Amino acid sequence: MDIVCHPTPLSGALPAISSKSIAHRLLILAAVSSCTTDVHCSTTSADIEATAGCLRALGARVTRTQVGYRVVPVPEATRRPARPVRVDCGESGSTLRFLVPVICALGGPVEVVGHGRLADRPLEPLLSELRAHGATISEEGSFPLKVSGPISSGRFRLPGDVSSQFVSGLLLAAPLLRGPVEVAVTEPVESLPYVNLTTSALATFGVDVSVRHEEEGGEGLTVFSLAPTGVRPASPGLCEVEGDWSNAAFWLAAGALSDGGVAVTGLDLSSAQGDRSILAALSCFGARVARRGGAARVTKDRPRATTLDVSDFPDLVPPLAAVAALCPGTTRLTHAGRLRLKESDRLETVSAALRALGADARAVGDDLVIVGRESLLGGEVDAANDHRIAMMAAIAATRATGDVTIRGAECVSKSYPAFFEDYELLGGSVTRKGDEHAL
């Protein structure tokens, strides 16, 4: 489906949608916990549904309720299925990387499949560590990925400059293992806030994770430790998925481009979500930021270019890039190399999309360099089957002089199916073309 965004500033207020990052973690823990859990999750998406579907295939009963999901955990008796079951991760990298270690802990055998670029997204060195602890896993790079365990407890070691999802996957699997578990990660640990989301979710289910620093062979390590309990994680009975900062970031970025400003409600201003950094980042771009209760509001003030290290919040690059394209001067978003391994090569697709709209944007090594201007020209953007590229183009369109056509805009369903409906609620003007059921 194609969307045509007609230039108009956004203003007003919207409630945040549920955080898919937190939903993944809570649903998985609920499925391996001690008893039934109600997970309050006001909205859903293709990625969240992928995790729910995989957990059903593994034996959990996951049903949609009026307020979220009810999860009856995987029965003990079926934790070692005799025949392979097949789980479909859709296009969700989080689902894949979280569940492969959990499957190994449960025992398998399981065949894992996915779609889009998912088979190309790296799983090493996670797979090597799982094999070293007893797993049997086919070679990565194509589906089905055949996975079986069980794996033993002990010490797992990972480099800190690869996906934090590897660390989170091992931590989610750890409570199912017999014996103490340590996950040692070389420093610096990139995207550490995402690991903190996992330890927070584990604490909700009664699992304590201790963290310490070690030196080994002249190398610093951050070590996450879990003591064995001999029982499944304790269900809290009810837990709630908080508002999503990652998607709220697009509306707040639109506020930074608008004299009227945009507010997002239903956010935890002290959240462990790393993408809460959007407020500090937009302040660096000269926007006026206000925080009150569970709401954040951003308004255009004195736009200026800046330099930001995005290694801890790479998902913020698309909305920040849209703002940078409309701030005078040269902005540099640094240490963004891991964006090449997202739903698209996001360093290239972000810069290509902005150039298509008349911006001066280019990838330089692992950095994104953008020279801002007062307005963009409009044009046609290929969303590259990447939800964040489609949303970025829509935000950039608010300050264009001509229409912006987004090809393949239905990809927003991956994380935010109602994105364009909410865009209109903030005063945005869009025309939908073709395949209208897709959104």
C-alpha distance (Angstrom), angle and dihedral (degrees) to the residues before:
residue distance angle dihedral
M1 . . .
D2 3.79 . .
I3 3.79 124.0 .
V4 3.78 124.0 -160.0
C5 3.81 112.7 -155.0
H6 3.79 113.7 -158.0
P7 3.81 112.9 -150.0
T8 3.78 112.7 -96.4
P9 3.81 131.0 130.3
L10 3.79 119.4 -109.1
S11 3.79 123.2 -128.3
G12 3.78 138.8 159.9
A13 3.79 134.3 57.1
L14 3.79 137.4 -63.7
P15 3.81 134.8 -178.2
A16 3.80 114.8 -113.0
I17 3.78 117.9 -108.7
S18 3.81 119.4 -125.5
S19 3.79 117.3 -77.5
K20 3.78 109.7 -106.4
S21 3.82 89.6 -162.7
I22 3.79 90.3 61.3
A23 3.81 94.0 37.7
H24 3.83 91.5 58.1
R25 3.80 91.4 52.9
L26 3.80 97.6 44.6
L27 3.81 94.1 45.6
I28 3.81 92.3 51.0
L29 3.79 93.3 48.1
A30 3.80 90.9 46.1
A31 3.82 89.3 53.9
V32 3.82 92.9 55.7
S33 3.80 97.6 35.6
S34 3.77 132.6 106.9
C35 3.81 100.1 -94.0
T36 3.78 146.1 -12.9
T37 3.80 117.2 -38.4
D38 3.78 129.9 -166.1
V39 3.79 109.4 -146.5
H40 3.79 111.1 -161.8
C41 3.80 106.5 -145.1
S42 3.79 114.6 158.2
T43 3.82 96.2 -163.9
T44 3.77 135.9 25.8
S45 3.80 138.7 -159.6
A46 3.79 141.0 -169.4
D47 3.81 91.2 -88.1
I48 3.81 94.5 50.6
E49 3.80 90.2 46.7
A50 3.81 89.4 50.9
T51 3.80 90.4 58.4
A52 3.81 91.9 45.4
G53 3.81 90.6 50.4
C54 3.80 93.0 49.6
L55 3.79 91.3 50.6
R56 3.81 89.9 51.6
A57 3.80 89.8 52.5
L58 3.82 89.2 52.0
G59 3.80 90.4 55.7
A60 3.80 106.0 -91.3
R61 3.79 120.1 126.7
V62 3.79 106.7 -128.4
T63 3.80 115.5 177.3
R64 3.78 129.8 177.2
T65 3.79 114.4 -120.3
Q66 3.78 132.8 -174.6
V67 3.80 90.1 -92.9
G68 3.80 102.9 31.6
Y69 3.80 133.5 -65.8
R70 3.78 137.4 -23.9
V71 3.80 111.1 -149.5
V72 3.80 123.3 -163.0
P73 3.81 104.6 -169.8
V74 3.78 128.7 -116.8
P75 3.82 105.8 -83.1
E76 3.80 116.1 -113.0
A77 3.80 90.3 -126.4
T78 3.80 92.8 60.2
R79 3.77 98.7 44.9
R80 3.81 90.3 104.4
P81 3.83 105.7 45.0
A82 3.81 114.5 -162.6
R83 3.80 94.5 -140.5
P84 3.79 128.5 39.9
V85 3.76 115.9 -91.7
R86 3.79 121.2 -154.8
V87 3.79 122.6 -128.6
D88 3.80 122.4 -169.7
C89 3.81 115.4 -149.0
G90 3.80 93.6 -174.8
E91 3.80 106.6 -154.5
S92 3.80 94.7 -39.0
G93 3.79 114.4 126.3
S94 3.81 90.9 -174.5
T95 3.80 91.4 55.1
L96 3.80 91.6 50.6
R97 3.79 97.8 45.1
F98 3.79 95.2 42.6
L99 3.79 96.6 45.6
V100 3.81 101.5 44.8
P101 3.85 92.0 69.5
V102 3.82 90.9 41.4
I103 3.81 90.5 51.9
C104 3.80 89.1 50.5
A105 3.81 89.7 51.9
L106 3.80 92.0 48.3
G107 3.79 89.6 49.0
G108 3.80 106.4 -122.5
P109 2.95 141.1 175.1
V110 3.79 93.3 -150.2
E111 3.79 134.7 157.7
V112 3.80 112.0 -143.8
V113 3.80 120.7 -156.0
G114 3.78 134.5 175.8
H115 3.78 143.5 166.7
G116 3.78 142.6 -125.0
R117 3.80 113.9 17.8
L118 3.80 92.9 -21.7
A119 3.81 95.4 109.1
D120 3.81 89.0 53.8
R121 3.78 95.4 53.0
P122 3.81 107.9 100.7
L123 3.79 123.9 -107.2
E124 3.78 98.3 179.0
P125 2.97 134.3 137.6
L126 3.81 87.4 21.1
L127 3.81 93.0 67.4
S128 3.80 92.8 50.2
E129 3.80 90.9 53.3
L130 3.81 91.4 48.9
R131 3.82 91.1 49.2
A132 3.80 89.9 49.6
H133 3.81 87.6 58.3
G134 3.81 95.2 50.3
A135 3.80 107.3 -81.0
T136 3.78 124.2 137.0
I137 3.80 110.7 -145.1
S138 3.79 130.6 166.4
E139 3.80 120.5 -126.1
E140 3.80 116.5 -72.6
G141 3.77 122.4 -120.4
S142 3.80 101.1 71.4
F143 3.78 140.2 44.7
P144 2.93 141.4 -79.2
L145 3.79 93.6 51.2
K146 3.80 105.1 -162.1
V147 3.79 112.5 -143.4
S148 3.78 132.0 179.4
G149 3.79 137.9 157.7
P150 2.88 160.8 118.0
I151 3.78 101.7 -145.1
S152 3.76 126.6 -161.9
S153 3.77 127.5 -122.0
G154 3.78 122.0 -113.5
R155 3.79 135.2 92.7
F156 3.79 123.0 -20.5
R157 3.79 120.1 -170.4
L158 3.79 126.9 -157.0
P159 3.80 135.3 169.7
G160 3.79 114.1 -110.0
D161 3.80 95.5 -135.8
V162 3.81 96.3 68.0
S163 3.79 129.3 72.6
S164 3.80 116.2 -40.8
Q165 3.81 84.7 -148.2
F166 3.82 88.4 76.8
V167 3.80 89.9 59.2
S168 3.80 91.8 45.2
G169 3.81 92.2 49.3
L170 3.80 91.7 54.2
L171 3.80 91.8 46.6
L172 3.82 91.5 50.9
A173 3.81 90.0 50.9
A174 3.81 95.4 44.1
P175 3.85 98.7 82.5
L176 3.83 89.2 59.8
L177 3.80 93.7 58.5
R178 3.77 126.2 91.8
G179 3.77 107.3 -120.6
P180 3.80 137.9 19.0
V181 3.80 119.1 -44.6
E182 3.79 129.1 -153.2
V183 3.79 124.6 -173.9
A184 3.80 108.2 -164.1
V185 3.81 114.6 -164.9
T186 3.79 124.3 -171.6
E187 3.79 115.2 -121.1
P188 2.91 139.3 -75.0
V189 3.80 92.9 45.6
E190 3.80 107.4 -151.9
S191 3.81 118.6 -145.1
L192 3.81 90.0 13.9
P193 3.84 91.3 162.3
Y194 3.83 88.5 68.5
V195 3.81 90.3 55.1
N196 3.79 88.0 49.6
L197 3.81 88.4 56.1
T198 3.80 87.7 57.7
T199 3.79 95.3 48.9
S200 3.81 88.7 48.1
A201 3.83 90.7 52.1
L202 3.80 90.2 48.6
A203 3.81 89.9 51.8
T204 3.82 88.6 54.5
F205 3.81 86.7 59.8
G206 3.80 93.8 46.8
V207 3.81 97.3 -99.8
D208 3.79 115.5 133.3
V209 3.79 119.6 -152.3
S210 3.78 118.5 -165.9
V211 3.80 120.9 -156.9
R212 3.80 127.3 -155.1
H213 3.79 139.6 163.8
E214 3.80 122.5 -118.7
E215 3.79 136.9 179.7
E216 3.78 117.3 -139.8
G217 3.79 124.3 172.5
G218 3.79 90.5 -18.1
E219 3.80 90.9 -52.9
G220 3.79 125.9 115.8
L221 3.80 118.1 -127.6
T222 3.79 133.1 -168.0
V223 3.81 106.3 -149.9
F224 3.81 122.5 -159.7
S225 3.83 111.5 -161.6
L226 3.79 132.1 -166.8
A227 3.78 123.2 -174.0
P228 3.81 118.0 -141.6
T229 3.80 116.7 -103.6
G230 3.80 101.5 177.5
V231 3.79 90.7 -134.9
R232 3.77 135.5 80.0
P233 3.80 119.9 -93.0
A234 3.80 110.1 -76.6
S235 3.78 112.5 -108.4
P236 3.81 112.8 -130.6
G237 3.82 87.4 -149.0
L238 3.79 90.7 -129.5
C239 3.79 131.2 32.2
E240 3.78 133.1 167.6
V241 3.79 132.3 -136.3
E242 3.79 107.5 -136.2
G243 3.79 126.6 -139.3
D244 3.79 117.4 -70.4
W245 3.80 117.7 -110.7
S246 3.82 93.0 -174.6
N247 3.78 94.3 66.3
A248 3.80 94.8 31.0
A249 3.81 84.5 61.8
F250 3.81 90.9 73.5
W251 3.80 92.8 56.0
L252 3.81 91.9 44.5
A253 3.81 89.2 49.6
A254 3.81 88.4 51.9
G255 3.80 87.3 52.8
A256 3.80 89.6 55.3
L257 3.82 87.3 58.6
S258 3.81 95.3 46.7
D259 3.80 132.8 76.5
G260 3.81 87.8 -149.2
G261 3.79 94.8 53.1
V262 3.80 131.3 -148.1
A263 3.81 129.4 -111.6
V264 3.80 128.0 -161.1
T265 3.80 118.3 -159.2
G266 3.79 130.7 -163.0
L267 3.81 95.4 49.9
D268 3.79 127.7 136.0
L269 3.80 103.7 -128.4
S270 3.81 90.4 -160.9
S271 3.81 94.3 45.0
A272 3.80 122.2 147.2
Q273 3.81 87.6 -132.7
G274 3.78 107.5 119.6
D275 3.79 91.8 -145.7
R276 3.81 88.6 70.7
S277 3.82 79.8 87.7
I278 3.82 86.9 82.4
L279 3.81 89.1 90.2
A280 3.81 94.4 54.9
A281 3.80 90.6 42.7
L282 3.81 93.4 52.3
S283 3.80 89.4 48.5
C284 3.80 87.0 57.5
F285 3.81 87.4 56.2
G286 3.82 89.5 56.2
A287 3.81 97.8 -102.2
R288 3.79 121.9 144.5
V289 3.80 110.6 -116.0
A290 3.81 126.7 -165.5
R291 3.81 128.1 -175.8
R292 3.77 125.7 -166.7
G293 3.81 130.9 159.9
G294 3.79 106.1 -43.3
A295 3.79 95.8 -20.6
A296 3.79 137.2 90.3
R297 3.80 124.8 -164.0
V298 3.81 127.5 -167.7
T299 3.80 126.1 -170.2
K300 3.80 133.1 178.7
D301 3.79 111.7 -100.1
R302 3.83 122.3 147.0
P303 3.82 107.9 -11.1
R304 3.78 116.3 -149.3
A305 3.78 138.8 161.8
T306 3.79 120.9 -106.8
T307 3.80 144.8 172.5
L308 3.81 118.9 -114.7
D309 3.80 133.1 -179.3
V310 3.82 102.7 -137.8
S311 3.82 98.7 -178.1
D312 3.82 91.9 113.2
F313 3.82 95.8 44.5
P314 3.82 108.9 29.0
D315 3.82 93.5 155.3
L316 3.81 88.4 67.1
V317 3.80 92.6 65.1
P318 3.85 96.4 90.6
P319 3.83 96.7 53.7
L320 3.81 91.4 39.2
A321 3.80 90.1 49.6
A322 3.81 90.4 54.7
V323 3.80 89.7 53.1
A324 3.81 92.6 45.0
A325 3.80 90.9 53.8
L326 3.81 87.8 61.6
C327 3.80 100.0 42.5
P328 3.82 119.5 89.7
G329 3.79 115.3 -110.5
T330 3.79 134.6 26.3
T331 3.80 119.6 -48.9
R332 3.78 122.2 -164.5
L333 3.83 120.8 -163.4
T334 3.79 103.6 -165.8
H335 3.82 137.4 -161.4
A336 3.80 92.4 24.3
G337 3.82 98.1 136.8
R338 3.79 94.6 120.7
L339 3.80 88.6 65.7
R340 3.80 87.1 78.9
L341 3.82 88.3 72.6
K342 3.80 99.9 53.6
E343 3.81 128.3 98.3
S344 3.79 84.3 -60.1
D345 3.79 133.3 5.9
R346 3.75 85.7 -81.3
L347 3.80 96.4 -168.4
E348 3.79 88.3 60.2
T349 3.80 98.7 37.0
V350 3.81 94.0 48.1
S351 3.79 92.0 51.2
A352 3.83 92.8 42.0
A353 3.81 92.2 50.6
L354 3.79 93.0 49.6
R355 3.81 92.3 46.4
A356 3.81 88.6 51.8
L357 3.81 86.8 59.9
G358 3.80 93.8 49.2
A359 3.82 100.1 -93.3
D360 3.79 126.6 136.9
A361 3.81 102.2 -122.7
R362 3.80 132.7 144.8
A363 3.77 141.2 162.3
V364 3.82 112.8 -117.8
G365 3.79 109.5 -173.1
D366 3.80 105.3 -57.3
D367 3.80 93.4 -19.1
L368 3.79 133.2 87.9
V369 3.81 113.6 -140.0
I370 3.81 118.6 -164.0
V371 3.79 128.7 178.6
G372 3.78 107.7 -155.6
R373 3.78 128.8 -136.7
E374 3.80 135.9 -174.5
S375 3.81 95.5 -103.0
L376 3.78 141.4 -5.1
L377 3.77 126.2 -120.2
G378 3.78 101.4 -130.5
G379 3.77 124.1 -127.6
E380 3.79 140.6 141.7
V381 3.81 125.4 -42.3
D382 3.80 128.3 -167.2
A383 3.81 105.6 -142.4
A384 3.84 88.5 -154.1
N385 3.83 89.4 -142.7
D386 3.81 87.3 -70.3
H387 3.79 117.2 129.3
R388 3.79 93.9 -154.1
I389 3.80 93.2 53.5
A390 3.81 90.7 53.5
M391 3.80 91.7 49.1
M392 3.81 92.6 45.9
A393 3.80 91.3 53.0
A394 3.79 90.9 50.7
I395 3.81 91.7 52.4
A396 3.81 91.8 46.5
A397 3.81 88.7 51.5
T398 3.79 90.5 67.0
R399 3.80 88.6 74.1
A400 3.80 100.3 37.8
T401 3.78 126.4 111.6
G402 3.80 92.6 -141.8
D403 3.79 137.6 34.7
V404 3.81 120.6 -72.8
T405 3.80 116.9 -142.5
I406 3.82 115.0 -159.4
R407 3.79 113.2 -159.0
G408 3.81 114.9 -149.5
A409 3.80 93.4 11.4
E410 3.82 91.6 160.8
C411 3.82 87.7 84.1
V412 3.83 88.1 85.7
S413 3.83 85.9 81.9
K414 3.81 87.3 78.9
S415 3.79 90.6 77.7
Y416 3.82 109.5 -6.3
P417 3.84 115.7 27.2
A418 3.81 93.2 174.8
F419 3.81 95.5 48.4
F420 3.79 97.2 117.8
E421 3.80 93.0 42.7
D422 3.81 88.6 54.7
Y423 3.81 89.3 44.6
E424 3.79 87.7 59.7
L425 3.81 91.8 47.4
L426 3.80 87.5 60.7
G427 3.79 90.5 53.2
G428 3.78 99.2 -90.8
S429 3.79 118.3 148.3
V430 3.81 119.2 -141.0
T431 3.78 139.5 165.9
R432 3.79 119.4 -152.9
K433 3.78 119.2 -143.8
G434 3.81 124.5 -166.7
D435 3.81 132.6 -21.6
E436 3.76 91.2 41.4
H437 3.81 94.0 175.8
A438 3.83 90.0 65.6
L439 3.78 95.1 81.3
